């Protein structure tokens, strides 16, 4: 079984085109993708969590 792809925070910020400060504001409101803290203290986001987050943000275009 393959391990899930883990993205570094700068990679996530680049993909969602958001500043670190804006990301942490969203995180404080519970609206950001879930972060995983590694034993070395680095933060990662699972690709699947980011994809799920994107899907929840979609709104239909009428």
C-alpha positions as CSV (number, residue, x, y, z in Angstrom):
1,X,0.0,0.0,0.0
2,X,1.4,3.4,-1.0
3,X,1.8,6.1,1.6
4,X,-0.3,9.2,1.0
5,X,1.4,12.1,-0.7
6,X,2.3,14.8,1.8
7,X,2.6,18.4,0.6
8,X,4.8,21.0,2.3
9,X,3.0,24.2,3.4
10,X,4.7,26.4,0.7
11,X,3.5,23.9,-1.9
12,X,-0.1,24.1,-0.6
13,X,0.0,27.9,-0.4
14,X,1.3,28.1,-4.0
15,X,-1.5,25.8,-5.2
16,X,-4.3,27.6,-3.5
17,X,-2.7,31.0,-4.2
18,X,-2.9,32.2,-0.6
19,X,-0.5,34.0,1.8
20,X,0.7,32.2,4.9
21,X,-1.1,34.8,7.0
22,X,-4.5,34.3,5.2
23,X,-4.1,30.5,5.5
24,X,-3.5,30.7,9.2
25,X,-6.6,33.0,9.6
26,X,-8.7,30.4,7.8
27,X,-7.2,27.7,9.9
28,X,-8.1,29.6,13.1
29,X,-11.7,29.7,11.8
30,X,-11.6,25.9,11.0
31,X,-11.9,26.5,7.3
32,X,-8.4,25.4,6.1
33,X,-7.2,22.0,5.0
34,X,-6.1,19.8,7.9
35,X,-2.4,20.0,8.8
36,X,-0.3,17.1,9.9
37,X,2.7,17.8,12.2
38,X,5.5,15.5,11.7
39,X,7.8,14.3,14.5
40,X,10.5,16.7,13.3
41,X,8.0,19.6,13.7
42,X,7.4,20.2,10.0
43,X,3.9,20.7,8.8
44,X,2.4,18.8,5.9
45,X,-1.0,18.5,4.2
46,X,-2.2,15.2,2.7
47,X,-3.0,15.5,-1.0
48,X,-6.3,13.8,-0.3
49,X,-7.2,16.3,2.4
50,X,-6.4,19.2,0.1
51,X,-8.4,17.7,-2.7
52,X,-11.4,17.2,-0.4
53,X,-11.0,20.7,0.9
54,X,-11.1,22.0,-2.7
55,X,-14.3,20.0,-3.4
56,X,-16.0,21.5,-0.4
57,X,-15.2,25.0,-1.6
58,X,-16.7,24.5,-5.1
59,X,-19.9,26.3,-5.8
60,X,-22.1,25.6,-8.8
61,X,-22.1,28.1,-11.6
62,X,-25.6,28.8,-12.9
